[in-house]
Amino acid sequence: MEEFTQGISAVSDFLWNNLLLFLLCGTGIYFTVRLGFVQVRRFVPGIKSLFSGFSLKGKAAGKDGMSSFQALTTAVAAQVGTGNITGCATALASGGPGAIFWMWMSAFFGMATIYAEAILAQTFKTTVDGQVTGGPIYYIRAAFQGKFGKFLAGFFSVAIVLALGFMGNMVQSNSISDAFHNAFGVSKLAVGVVVAVIAAFIFLGGVKRLASVTEKLVPVMALFYIVGCVAILVTRWQRIPNAFEQIFVLAFQPQAIAGGVAGVTVREAMRYGVARGLFSNEAGMGSTPHAHALAKVEKPQDQGIVAMIGVFIDTFVVLSLTALVIITSGMVPSGLTGTQLTQAAFDQTMGSFGNIFIAITMFFFAFSTIIGWYYFGEVNFKALFGTKAVPVYAAIAVLFVLIGSVQKVDLVWNLSDLFNGLMVIPNLIALLALSGLVASIHKGKSLDRYAKQLRRAANKTDKK
């Protein structure tokens, strides 16, 4: 079993550090150029749209979808997760402070990718059993008709159900139980039971309850973490300029400044920064389009600019704050990595409260990801087995949440990473195949006839 686990890990590492790194970045650069740097030109309208729709108690989501803000918070719930704490620390430990620069670069280009994903999700959303739904499976089938399209869509659905709905949520619940056990000495099983019960309550409430929870949870958890980080950085304000200097200089000259990681090369800084950044903000992975498809907006572009803000919040705000706290602590070369490095950096200022702060943050971040990932998996499980099978999916997902909290299995973590990578491939293929349509919609051209033709083709494939 150990050899099998190591084999899966090797395949996953190769997939993420080589093929997907270039595919995801290349796709982001391509859409950035083709859409005329949309992430720069439409950034301010995106921010305005975010704040104009801000509400902790918006109109209840229903079968016809949800508000643009609720769709964004559902997407951000999945994006802002343990990767913002553990993933950031791992990138710093392995790639040095320079890795953060490459995280920013991947997020910048990823904003154009997620803009395209949201546009296609809106364009090809459909109604199944009276419920509005959407996601990559629908635009994949539109891009590639016949058996090939059906295979790609089916492959994507299986991969995302396994990667996020089951194994991914097992990983998230394990992060929660670990954090609470370390901070409070609470039994992992007790934590798992509580998390599983709360998750089941939300899952069984459908889209209406999910949207209601995320629109409240995401702003609160983001504010809680931002305030904590800013409070620490205020006490270390004199170290902040040096932290930025390390980020920019060590991205190209890893050994130029003391405080880097011994032996790190530019390639490693780039690899760890880009890989962890893309894994954190999920741009191009095909997960968040499921949420953006449900937004009730006038034009697909309207949700596209909001989707870009999700990547900005995840990487340029939350993840960057984590990075600055760790770098200003001076503990990057300490040999610690992952959550331990983050906790040590917070403990330096907060003392014993640092562990408690990270435990609470980990609960918010990981649990919100469980909610988002569950929904993304549900859409695809429903497409594979029908609406009547959803309770079965919910039961399995809750079981995995419970099991994951009490037992960390390396094989599950590696399989989750692998299937996360595999689901990216059909999504990117469809995005590139429909890039002409995305560019035309972006320019505001009338595409009703073309879009309807593609929708009919997709629906025809569904019925086969």
N, C-alpha and C positions, 0 to 999 in steps of 0.2 A: 504493500500500500504506500509505503514511504517513497519508493521509486516512482510509482504512478503520480503521486503528489508533486514530486520534483519535476517529472516530465510535463505535467500540466502547467506548472510554474514557468518552465523554460519556454513553452509554446506561447504562453500569455505574455511573457516579457518580450519575446521576439516580435509578437504581433503589435504590442503597444509601443515599444521603443524603436521600431523600425518602420514597418508598413503604415500603421495608423498615424504615427507622428507626422509623417510626410503627407499622407492623404488628407488629414484634418487641417493641417496648416495650409497645404496647397489649395484646398477647397475654399478656405477662408480668404486667402490672398486673391483667388480667382473672383469670388463674389465681391470683394472689396473694390477691385479694379472695374469689374463689369457694372457694378451699381454706383460707380462714381464716389467711393468713400462715403457710403450712406451712413456709417456709424459716426462720422464727423458732422455731416450736413444735417442729419435728422436727429442728432442727440438732444438738442434743446427741446424740440417738439416732443420727444419721448419723455423727457423729465416733466414737462408741463402736463402731458397726458397722465403721467403717474400721479402727480399731486392733485390734479383735477378729479381723479377717480378715487382718491384715497378715502377709505371708510372702514371703520372697525365693525360696522353693522350695515352692510349694503343690502340691496334687495335680494331676497332668497333666490338661489339658483334653482332652475327647474329643468324640465325636459327640453326646453328651447335653448338651454345654455346658461351662461353666467356672465357677470359683468367683466369688462376688460381687466379691472383691478383684481378681481377674484381669480381670473385665469392666470394673471401674473404671480399672485401670491402662491397659487398651487404649483406653478413652475419653480418659483424661488424656493418653496418648501423642499423640493427635491434637489435643487442646485446647492443650496447652503446646507451642507451636512458635515460629516466627520472629516471630509477632505479639507475643509477650511481650517481644521485644527491639526489632525494627524497628517494629512497629505502635505500641508504647507511645511510642517516641521521635518517631514521625511525629505522633501525637496531641498530644504536648507542643509540638513545633515549630510546629504549625499552630493548635492551640487553646489553648496555654498551660497552666500547671499546673492551672487550673480544669477542664480536660478530664478529669483523673483522678477528680474528684468524680462526673462524669456516667458515667464508666466503672463506678464502684462502684454507682451507681444502676441502670444497665442490668444489671449482674451480679446485684444483689439481686433484681430482678424476674425475671431469667432463670433463677434457681434454681427458681422455681415452674414455669416453662415446661419445664425439663428434667426436673423431677419428673413432670410429665404425660407427657412423651415416653417416659420409662422405664417408667411404668405401662402405657401402651399397647403398647410393645414387648414387655413381658412377657406381657400379656394375649393378644396376637395372634401370638405366636411359633409357628412350625410346624416340621415336619420335612420336609426335601427330600432324597431319596436317602439316607435314614438319618441325616442331619446336621441337628441343631437349628439353625434360622436365624430371623431376624426383622429388623424395621426398618420404616420408614415405608411402604414399598410394601404391606405386609400390612395395616396399619391404615387406609391410604388406601382400599384395595379393600373393606375392611369398612365404612367410613363411606359410601362411594359405590358402590353396586352397578351392574352393567351396564357399558355402553360408556364412560360418563363416568368411572367409577372406574378402569377399565382404562387410559383415556387419561392421567388424572392420575398414576397409578402409573408408567406407562411414561415419561411426561415427566420425573418425578422421577428414575427410574433412569438415563435418558440423561444428564440434567444432572449427576448426582453422579459418574457414571463419567468424564465429560469434565472436570468441575471438580476432582475430587480424585484419582481413580485415574490420570489421564493428565497434564493440564496443571498441576494443583496440585502433584503430585510433581516435575514438571519445575522448578517454581519453588523448591521446597524444596532440591533437589539443587544448584541454582544458588547458593543462599544458603550452602551448605556449602563449595562450591568457591571462592567469593569470599572467604569468611572465612579459609580455609586459605592461599589464595594471598597474601592481604594480610598474614597473620601470619607465614608461614613461607617464602613465595616458591615454594611447591610448584606444579607444573603442574596446571592445572585438569582436564586430561584424566586425569592420574594419579589425582587425587582422585575423579573421576567413575567411573573403572573400579573402584576399591576400593569405593565406595559401592554401585555397581550389583551387584557380586559378592556383597557381604554381603546386600543387599536380596533378590537372587535366592535365596540360601540360605534366608532366612527365609520368603519367599513360597512356595517349593516345599514347605516343611514343614507348611503348612496351619495351622489354628487352634491345634493343639497346640503347635507351635513358636512361633507368634506370641504366645500367652498366656505361654509360658515366658520369652520375651525381655522382654515389656513389664513383667511383674511384678518383674523384676530391674532393668531399665533405668530405668524411671520413678522409683522411689524414689531410686536412686543419682544420677540427673541432677538431680533436684529438690534433694537434699541438697547436692550440689556447688555449685549456683548459689546456694542460700540462704546457705550458709556464706560464699561469696565476697562477696555483697552485705552481709551482716551485718558482716563484717570491715571493709568500707569505711565503713559507717554508724557503726560504733563510733568510728572516727577522726574522724568529722564529727558527733558526737552533739550538739554545740552548735547545729548548723544544722537539726536535725530539727524542732524546734517551729516554726521559721519556714517549713519546707517544708509542714507541715500547714496552717499559716495561709494560705499561698499557695493551696493546693488548695481550701480551703473558701471563702476570700474571693473569689478570682479566678473561681470558678464562677459568681458573680453580679455581680461588679464587676471586670471584666478589667483595668482600668487603675488599680486601687486600690493595688497594691503594686509596688515596683520588682522586676524579675525576671520580669514577665509578658512576653508577646509583643506588640510594638507593633501596634496596629490590630485586635487580636482583640476580637470581640464575644461577648456571652453566647451568642448563637445558634451561633457557630462553636465555642466551647468545648463546648457541648452536642452539636453535630453530630459533631465529631471524637471526642469522648469516647465517646459512645454507639455510633457506627459501629465504631470500632476495638475497643471492649470486646466487642461482640456478635460481631464477626469472630473475636476471640481465643478466647472461651469456647464459641462454637458453639451456645449455647442457642437452640433454635427452628429451627436450620438443618436438622435431620433427619439429622445424621451420627452422633452418638454413640449413638442408639437401637439401631444395629446391634450394638454391643458389649453394651449393657445387656440386650438380648433373650436373650443366651446365659447370663446369670447363673443359677445354680441356687439359687433362694431359695424360701421358703415362700409368700410373698405378693408381688404386684407392688409394693406399697407399700415393701417391704423394700429393693428395688433403687432405688426412687424417691428415698429419703432418701440413699442412697449416691451417686446421680447428682448430687444437689445439692452434695455435697462436692467433686465434680470442678470445678464452676464456682467454688466458693470457693477451691480451691487455685490454679486458673489465674489468677483476677483479684485476689482479696483478698490472696493471698500472693505468687506469683511476679511478676505484673505490677506490683503495688504496690511491691515491692522495687526493681524496675527504675526505676520512677518516682521513688522517693525518692533513689536513687543519682544520677540525672540532675539532679533539682531541687537537691539539696544541692551539686552541683558548680558551680552558678551559670551553666551553659552553655546554658540553654534559649533565651535571646535571641541566641545566637552566630551563627545563620544556618545551622548544621548541622542535618541531619535524618536520620531512619532509623538504620541501623547505625553510620554515622559519628558521630552524636551520642552514641550509647550507648558506643562505643569511647572517645571523647574523655572522657566522664564517668568511665569506669573507669581510663583512663590517668592521670588527674589524681592518683589515689592509688596505683595499682599500677605506674605507669611503663610501660615497654615490655611488661611482663607482661600489661597490660590487653588488648592485641590478642590475645595467646595465650589468655587466659581466655575472651574472647568467642568466639574461633574454636572452642575445645573445647565451650563451651556451645552454640554454634550447631549444631555437629555433633550433640550429644545431642538438642537440641530439634527440629531439622529432620528428623533421621533417625527419631526416634520418631514424628513426624507422618507421614512416608512410610509407616511400617508400618501405622499406624492407618488412614490414608486409603486405602492399598491394599486393606485388608480391607473397608472400607465399599463401595468400588467393586466388589470381587469379588462381594459378596452380590447387588448389582444386576445385574452382568454375567451372573451365573449365572441370575438370574430372567428376563433377556431372551433368553439364548441357550442355556441349559442347562449342566449340570455339565461336560460334555465340552469345552466351550469355555473353561474356566478356564485351561488352560495357554497358550492364545492370549492371553488377557487378561494373564497374568503376564509373558509375553514382551514384549508391547507396553509394559507398565508399566516394566519394567526398561530398555527402550530409551529411553523418555522420561526416566528418571532419568539415564541416561548423556548424552543429548543436552543436557538442561537444565544439566548441570554445566559444559559447555564454551561454551555460547552463551546469553546472556540476550536473549530476544526480547520486546520490549515488548508485541507483539500477544498472545503467550501469557499474559503476566501479566494483561492486560486481559480476555482471554477467560475466564481462570480466575475472576477477580472477578465477571464477568457471570454465568457458569453457577453460581457459588456463590450468587448472589442469586436466580437463577431457580428453583433447587431448594428454596428456602425457601418459596415461595408454595404449592405443593401440600401441603407438610408442615403449614403453619399452618392451611390450610383444613380439613384432616382433624382437626387438634388441636381446633379450635374446634367442629367438627361433633360430635366425640365428647367434648366437655367435660362433658356430663351423666354419661356413663359414668365418666370420670375422677373426678368428684366423688363418685359413688356408691361406687366402689372405695376411694377415699380414706377414706370414712366407714365402711368395713368391711361394707357391705351384701352380701348374697348375690346374686351376679349370674351364677351358673353357667349358667342357662338363656339369659339374654340374650347372654352372651359366646359360648356355643357356637353360638347362632343366627348371630351376626355372623361367627364363624370359618367356619361352613359356607358363608355367603354369599361370603366372601373366597376360600375354596378352590374354590367353584363358578366364580368369576370367573377363577381361575388356569387352570382347565381349558379355558376357552373359547378 
